[in-house]
């Protein structure tokens, strides 16, 4: 976590006065903390493309996990106004240009997201993709990357399978493929809030499985 703090320190002046600076000012948990004592914000994003260079954020969904439980009252779903047409991506996430025309501008959606993320560890399934788009947004809005601690349930599940020396088949690391191993039910895919809830359930199942009756530290999840 100290590396993250150092990277923030080098960019603090540029982020001054922004919602991201306020988010950075909140206390970060110790990596030695048991996972049940850590506040998480489990997130998902839908995009117009899988390429951050050309795609846009279209929606953000999130829900908090506190003391080892999902806080449904914290759940939020924000549609984001697109600068360009969603094109063929609408067949995946079912978001249409007419719906997004009256959606929030990205600065408002990001401000709400950063307020919810303050003091929490972010969780994604396939964090590489989601954080690439979020970094693109924070650089455009505030001139700096996101720089928040992040857990990736896809990476956790991949490490678990490799430790068991299990062959990884196509679909094994998809969100529902991971949920299936814990007996979690199928949910409709490609809605940012539903996927965030599904990822939160996966996080809890994974952490409880690994911890058993013992302790699982935050450092073991990062």
C-alpha positions as CSV (number, residue, x, y, z in Angstrom):
1,X,0.0,0.0,0.0
2,X,3.0,2.3,0.6
3,X,3.8,2.3,-3.2
4,X,0.2,3.5,-3.9
5,X,0.6,6.3,-1.3
6,X,3.9,7.3,-2.9
7,X,2.4,7.4,-6.4
8,X,-0.4,9.6,-5.1
9,X,2.0,11.9,-3.4
10,X,3.7,12.7,-6.7
11,X,0.4,13.6,-8.3
12,X,-1.3,15.3,-5.4
13,X,-0.8,18.9,-6.6
14,X,-2.3,18.1,-10.0
15,X,-5.4,16.5,-8.4
16,X,-5.9,19.3,-5.9
17,X,-9.5,20.4,-5.4
18,X,-11.0,17.5,-7.3
19,X,-13.3,14.7,-6.2
20,X,-10.3,12.3,-6.6
21,X,-8.2,14.3,-4.1
22,X,-11.0,14.0,-1.6
23,X,-11.1,10.3,-2.2
24,X,-7.4,10.0,-1.7
25,X,-7.5,11.8,1.6
26,X,-9.5,9.1,3.3
27,X,-7.7,6.5,5.4
28,X,-6.7,3.3,3.7
29,X,-7.0,0.0,5.6
30,X,-3.9,-1.9,6.6
31,X,-3.0,-4.8,4.4
32,X,-2.7,-7.0,7.5
33,X,-6.3,-6.4,8.4
34,X,-8.6,-9.4,8.2
35,X,-10.9,-9.2,5.2
36,X,-14.0,-9.0,7.4
37,X,-12.6,-5.7,8.8
38,X,-12.1,-4.1,5.4
39,X,-14.6,-1.9,3.6
40,X,-14.9,-2.9,-0.1
41,X,-16.7,-1.2,-3.0
42,X,-17.6,-3.9,-5.5
43,X,-17.9,-2.3,-9.0
44,X,-18.7,-3.1,-12.6
45,X,-18.7,-0.9,-15.7
46,X,-20.3,-1.3,-19.2
47,X,-18.5,0.2,-22.1
48,X,-19.1,0.9,-25.8
49,X,-16.0,-1.1,-26.7
50,X,-13.4,-3.4,-25.1
51,X,-10.7,-0.9,-26.3
52,X,-10.1,2.0,-23.8
53,X,-8.5,4.1,-26.5
54,X,-11.7,4.2,-28.5
55,X,-14.5,3.1,-26.2
56,X,-16.6,5.1,-23.7
57,X,-17.9,4.3,-20.2
58,X,-21.7,3.9,-20.5
59,X,-22.7,2.8,-17.0
60,X,-21.3,2.2,-13.5
61,X,-22.7,0.0,-10.8
62,X,-21.5,-0.6,-7.3
63,X,-22.4,-2.0,-3.9
64,X,-20.4,-1.9,-0.6
65,X,-19.3,-4.9,1.4
66,X,-18.8,-4.2,5.1
67,X,-17.9,-6.6,7.9
68,X,-18.2,-9.5,5.5
69,X,-21.7,-8.7,4.3
70,X,-23.2,-7.0,1.3
71,X,-24.9,-3.7,2.1
72,X,-27.8,-3.6,-0.4
73,X,-28.7,0.0,0.7
74,X,-25.4,1.2,-0.7
75,X,-26.2,-0.1,-4.2
76,X,-26.1,2.4,-7.0
77,X,-26.4,2.4,-10.8
78,X,-25.4,5.3,-13.0
79,X,-26.0,5.6,-16.7
80,X,-23.4,7.9,-18.4
81,X,-24.1,10.1,-21.4
82,X,-22.0,9.0,-24.4
83,X,-20.3,11.3,-26.9
84,X,-20.7,8.8,-29.7
85,X,-23.1,6.1,-30.7
86,X,-23.0,2.9,-28.7
87,X,-23.0,1.0,-32.0
88,X,-23.0,-2.8,-31.9
89,X,-22.2,-2.9,-28.2
90,X,-25.9,-2.3,-27.5
91,X,-26.4,-6.0,-28.3
92,X,-24.3,-6.9,-25.3
93,X,-25.4,-4.4,-22.6
94,X,-28.8,-3.4,-24.0
95,X,-28.1,0.3,-23.5
96,X,-29.4,2.4,-26.4
97,X,-28.4,5.8,-27.6
98,X,-31.9,7.1,-26.8
99,X,-31.6,6.1,-23.2
100,X,-28.1,7.5,-22.8
101,X,-29.0,10.9,-24.4
102,X,-30.6,12.0,-21.1
103,X,-28.1,10.2,-18.8
104,X,-25.6,11.8,-16.4
105,X,-22.5,13.5,-17.8
106,X,-19.4,11.5,-16.9
107,X,-18.1,14.1,-14.4
108,X,-21.2,13.7,-12.2
109,X,-21.1,9.9,-12.4
110,X,-17.4,9.8,-11.5
111,X,-17.9,12.2,-8.6
112,X,-20.6,9.9,-7.2
113,X,-18.3,6.9,-7.7
114,X,-15.3,8.5,-6.0
115,X,-17.5,9.6,-3.1
116,X,-18.6,6.0,-2.6
117,X,-15.0,4.6,-3.1
118,X,-13.5,6.9,-0.4
119,X,-11.8,4.8,2.2
120,X,-12.7,1.5,0.5
121,X,-10.9,-1.1,-1.5
122,X,-12.3,-1.5,-5.0
123,X,-13.3,-5.0,-6.3
124,X,-13.8,-5.9,-9.9
125,X,-14.1,-9.1,-11.9
126,X,-11.4,-8.5,-14.6
127,X,-10.1,-5.3,-13.0
128,X,-7.7,-4.7,-15.9
129,X,-10.5,-3.7,-18.3
130,X,-12.6,-1.7,-15.8
131,X,-9.7,0.2,-14.3
132,X,-8.4,1.0,-17.8
133,X,-11.6,2.9,-18.6
134,X,-11.7,4.5,-15.1
135,X,-8.1,5.6,-15.4
136,X,-9.0,7.1,-18.8
137,X,-11.9,9.0,-17.2
138,X,-9.8,10.3,-14.2
139,X,-7.0,11.4,-16.5
140,X,-9.4,13.3,-18.7
141,X,-11.3,14.9,-15.8
142,X,-8.5,15.4,-13.2
143,X,-5.2,14.9,-15.0
144,X,-4.2,11.8,-12.9
145,X,-4.9,8.1,-12.8
146,X,-7.3,6.5,-10.3
147,X,-4.7,5.1,-7.9
148,X,-7.1,3.2,-5.6
149,X,-6.4,-0.3,-4.0
150,X,-8.0,-3.0,-6.1
151,X,-9.0,-6.6,-5.7
152,X,-9.6,-8.7,-8.9
153,X,-11.9,-11.7,-8.3
154,X,-10.9,-13.1,-11.7
155,X,-7.2,-13.1,-10.7
156,X,-8.1,-14.6,-7.3
157,X,-9.9,-17.5,-8.9
158,X,-7.2,-18.0,-11.5
159,X,-4.6,-18.3,-8.7
160,X,-6.8,-20.7,-6.8
161,X,-7.2,-23.0,-9.8
162,X,-3.5,-22.9,-10.5
163,X,-2.6,-23.8,-6.9
164,X,-4.9,-26.8,-7.3
165,X,-3.1,-27.6,-10.6
166,X,-6.5,-27.6,-12.3
167,X,-6.6,-27.2,-16.1
168,X,-8.4,-23.9,-16.9
169,X,-11.1,-24.4,-19.5
170,X,-12.8,-21.8,-21.6
171,X,-15.4,-20.0,-19.5
172,X,-13.9,-21.1,-16.1
173,X,-12.8,-17.6,-15.3
174,X,-15.9,-15.8,-16.5
175,X,-18.0,-14.3,-13.7
176,X,-20.7,-17.0,-13.8
177,X,-18.1,-19.7,-14.4
178,X,-16.4,-18.7,-11.1
179,X,-19.8,-18.4,-9.3
180,X,-20.7,-21.9,-10.4
181,X,-17.9,-23.4,-8.4
182,X,-19.5,-22.1,-5.3
183,X,-23.0,-23.0,-6.1
184,X,-24.1,-19.4,-6.7
185,X,-27.1,-19.0,-9.0
186,X,-27.0,-17.5,-12.5
187,X,-27.8,-13.8,-12.9
188,X,-28.5,-11.8,-16.1
189,X,-25.1,-10.6,-17.4
190,X,-24.0,-7.2,-18.6
191,X,-25.9,-4.9,-16.3
192,X,-23.4,-3.0,-14.3
193,X,-25.3,-3.2,-11.0
194,X,-26.3,-6.8,-11.3
195,X,-22.7,-7.7,-12.2
196,X,-21.4,-5.8,-9.2
197,X,-23.8,-7.7,-6.9
198,X,-22.7,-11.0,-8.6
199,X,-19.1,-10.1,-8.0
200,X,-19.7,-9.2,-4.4
201,X,-21.3,-12.6,-3.8
202,X,-18.3,-14.2,-5.5
203,X,-15.9,-12.2,-3.3
204,X,-17.6,-13.4,-0.1
205,X,-17.7,-17.0,-1.3
206,X,-14.1,-17.0,-2.3
207,X,-12.9,-15.3,1.0
208,X,-14.9,-17.5,3.2
209,X,-13.7,-20.6,1.4
210,X,-10.1,-19.6,1.8
211,X,-10.3,-18.3,5.3
212,X,-12.3,-21.2,6.7
213,X,-12.3,-20.6,10.5
214,X,-9.1,-18.7,10.3
215,X,-7.9,-15.3,9.1
216,X,-7.5,-14.1,5.5
217,X,-5.7,-10.8,5.3
218,X,-6.3,-8.0,2.8
219,X,-2.7,-8.6,1.5
220,X,-3.8,-12.1,0.5
221,X,-6.5,-10.7,-1.7
222,X,-4.6,-7.8,-3.4
